[in-house]
Amino acid sequence: MTVHFLASELSRWDAAPEGQSLALTFFADERPLRGAAGLADWRLCGRLSRLIKRGRIDGAAGEVTLLAPAGRRLPFDRIFLFGLGVQAGFGEAAFRAATRRIRAVMAGAGAARYAVQPPGRATGLVAPRRALELWQEEAGADGHDAEVTLIESPSGQKEMAEAMRGRR
């Protein structure tokens, strides 16, 4: 698995490589949407919020929704929405389950390159370093080879990069 980083700033997203998908995670009780999902919602003029308001998506654990095409306002080909359930009790087991689901769906959809904010990072429920460690453990276990771009704040990127250097 190849890992890249993308800042959690819309101006940086515009330089995302062509042919990449976007995987967004959000909790059932997370309103307004935060992190990457919130940024995407902003850029899409509230499209995700309208889907929630109309009951088309709700963030339930296991929920997966595909938006394709993504539209012209984001540089991604497809947007996948992954529900995480409620925030209470979200821990490492839930993170691992969500990561396995994301990776399996992306592999099944033929998305060899995608950007994702690791589950629980938008709300700070999982620390950057631990999110990277858990993501890499699940990636090693499932055997799906993908080029993954982790959406993270600059400070989170620094922490993750230091962790990656420490593993070598």
C-alpha positions in Angstrom: 0.0 0.0 0.0 1.3 3.4 -1.0 0.3 6.3 1.3 0.2 9.9 0.4 -1.1 12.9 2.4 -3.5 15.6 1.4 -4.2 18.7 3.6 -7.7 19.1 4.8 -8.0 22.4 2.8 -10.1 22.7 -0.3 -7.5 24.7 -2.1 -5.2 21.6 -1.8 -7.9 19.3 -3.1 -8.0 21.0 -6.4 -4.5 19.6 -7.2 -5.6 16.0 -6.6 -4.6 13.7 -9.4 -7.2 12.7 -12.0 -8.8 9.3 -11.7 -8.9 9.4 -7.9 -12.0 8.7 -5.8 -13.0 10.3 -2.5 -14.1 8.2 0.5 -15.9 10.3 3.1 -16.9 9.0 6.6 -19.4 10.6 8.9 -21.3 9.7 12.1 -25.0 9.4 12.4 -25.0 12.0 15.1 -22.5 14.4 13.5 -24.3 17.5 12.4 -23.1 19.6 10.8 -20.6 17.4 8.9 -17.0 18.0 9.9 -13.6 17.3 8.4 -13.4 16.1 4.8 -17.1 15.4 4.7 -17.9 19.0 5.8 -15.4 20.4 3.2 -16.9 18.3 0.4 -20.4 19.3 1.5 -19.4 23.0 1.4 -17.8 22.6 -2.1 -20.9 20.7 -3.3 -23.2 23.6 -2.1 -24.8 21.5 0.7 -25.5 18.4 -1.4 -24.6 16.0 1.3 -26.6 17.9 3.9 -29.6 17.8 1.6 -29.2 14.0 1.3 -29.2 13.7 5.1 -32.2 16.1 5.5 -34.2 14.1 2.9 -33.4 10.9 4.7 -31.5 9.4 1.7 -28.4 8.9 4.0 -28.1 8.9 7.7 -24.6 7.8 8.7 -25.7 4.4 10.2 -22.9 2.0 10.7 -22.4 0.0 7.5 -24.1 2.5 5.3 -22.4 3.0 1.9 -23.5 5.4 -0.8 -22.0 6.2 -4.1 -22.2 9.6 -5.8 -21.1 9.4 -9.4 -20.2 11.4 -11.2 -18.9 13.6 -8.4 -19.6 16.8 -10.3 -17.3 19.6 -11.5 -16.8 21.2 -8.1 -14.5 18.5 -6.8 -11.6 16.9 -8.6 -12.6 13.4 -7.8 -14.3 10.9 -10.2 -16.6 9.3 -7.6 -17.5 10.0 -4.0 -18.2 7.2 -1.6 -20.0 8.0 1.7 -19.5 5.6 4.6 -21.7 5.8 7.7 -19.9 5.1 11.0 -22.9 4.9 13.4 -23.0 7.0 16.5 -19.9 8.6 18.0 -20.5 7.1 21.5 -18.4 4.0 21.9 -16.5 4.5 18.7 -13.1 3.0 19.4 -10.5 0.8 17.8 -12.8 -2.1 17.0 -15.2 0.2 15.2 -12.3 1.9 13.4 -11.0 -1.4 12.2 -14.5 -2.5 11.0 -15.0 0.8 9.2 -11.5 0.6 7.6 -12.1 -3.0 6.4 -15.5 -1.9 4.9 -13.9 1.1 3.2 -11.1 -0.9 1.8 -13.3 -3.7 0.6 -15.8 -1.4 -1.1 -13.1 0.6 -2.8 -11.4 -2.6 -4.0 -14.7 -4.0 -5.2 -15.4 -0.7 -7.1 -12.0 -0.9 -8.8 -10.8 2.3 -7.0 -7.0 1.7 -7.0 -6.4 5.3 -6.0 -8.5 7.2 -3.5 -8.4 9.8 -0.8 -9.9 9.2 2.6 -10.0 10.9 6.0 -9.5 7.9 8.4 -12.7 7.1 10.4 -13.0 9.2 13.6 -10.3 11.7 12.6 -12.7 14.5 11.8 -14.1 14.6 15.3 -10.8 13.7 17.0 -12.0 10.4 18.4 -8.8 8.7 17.0 -5.3 10.3 17.2 -3.5 10.8 13.9 -0.6 8.4 14.7 -3.0 5.7 16.0 -5.3 6.1 12.9 -2.3 5.5 10.6 -1.1 2.5 12.6 -4.6 0.9 12.5 -5.1 1.7 8.9 -1.8 0.1 8.0 -2.5 -3.0 10.1 -5.8 -3.5 8.3 -4.2 -2.8 4.9 -1.6 -5.5 5.6 -4.3 -8.0 6.7 -6.7 -7.6 3.7 -4.1 -7.8 0.9 -5.8 -5.1 -1.3 -3.1 -3.0 -2.9 -4.2 0.6 -3.3 -2.7 4.0 -3.5 -4.3 5.8 -0.6 -4.1 9.5 0.1 -4.9 10.3 3.8 -6.7 13.6 4.3 -5.3 15.1 7.4 -4.4 18.5 9.0 -0.8 19.7 8.7 -0.1 18.8 12.3 -1.7 15.3 11.9 0.3 14.8 8.7 3.5 15.6 10.6 2.6 13.1 13.3 1.8 10.4 10.7 4.9 11.0 8.7 7.0 10.7 11.9 5.3 7.4 12.7 6.0 6.2 9.1 9.7 7.1 9.4 9.8 5.3 12.8 8.5 2.0 11.2 11.2 1.8 8.6 
